[in-house]
Amino acid sequence: MTAVDTSESPPHQVDLYPVLPAILTRNTAALGALEKPLGDLLAAPQVTALRYCFSAPPYPPALDALLSLAQSHDVAVIAAPHGEDLQTLTRLINALPLEKIDGIHLETLAAFKALPPRKSGKNAFQIGCSCSSLDEAMRAGEAGADYVSFPAAETTLFQQWALMTELPSVAELLQDISPASLQPGSETEKAVAAAQAGADFIAFPVGDSPAAWPENERLFQALLATFTPLPEK
């Protein structure tokens, strides 16, 4: 794999934001099988948040185990529910222990309607929202988003967003990525370009089983080698 040369225009420091697929639906076995590699990933100083995706209510003991693992490495856990309609999305969010998780990532602006009232203060959960345009991002910010995300390839959006506001942005390395098509060098180049354009976080996929982990691990190691650790976690 060819290393990414950032010597001429190094990206500013960014946090890494792994995205975990749904593995907490029935028991703790799936998480147990990933505990060692996932723990090693979360221990990296560049990793400050973990997104957990799900389309069915997480199995409570498995979610508690994930929260415990993340908290032991001072990593925030952001829940990312996927529902085909607003009613399903509301049910999934209501099933979450909002007092335990650190935030919720929404797939669309419309999903804001599914959120319960947010408490103020240090225990308030964070809100992120996937956006495809500056207009959507601005509307998400007005609705209360604490960060917005764009596809990593949309560098112009990151440049424009950084000039408009201090609200953090996330570069999503998630579009059309599968273990069979994953190319760490190419994806890392996208991450570097997004960071140079102003992205604050790089979101990337991780495997849902030991068999799927190695391909995603290659991308993670490439990102670690590219982005220096933050001063402190």
Buried (B, 14 or more C-beta within 10 A) or exposed (E): EEEBEBEEEBBEEBBBBBBBBBBBEEEBEBBEBBEEBBEEBBEBBBBBBBBBBBBBBBBEEBBBBBBEBBBEBEBBBBBBBBBEEEEBBBBBBEBBEBEBBBBBBBBBBEBBEBBEEEEEEEEBBBBBBBBBEBEBBBBBBEBEBBBBBBBBBBBEBBBBBBEEBEBBBBBBBBEEBEBEEBBBEBBBBBBBBBBBBBBBBBBBBBBBEEEBBEBBBBBBBBBBEBBEBBEEB
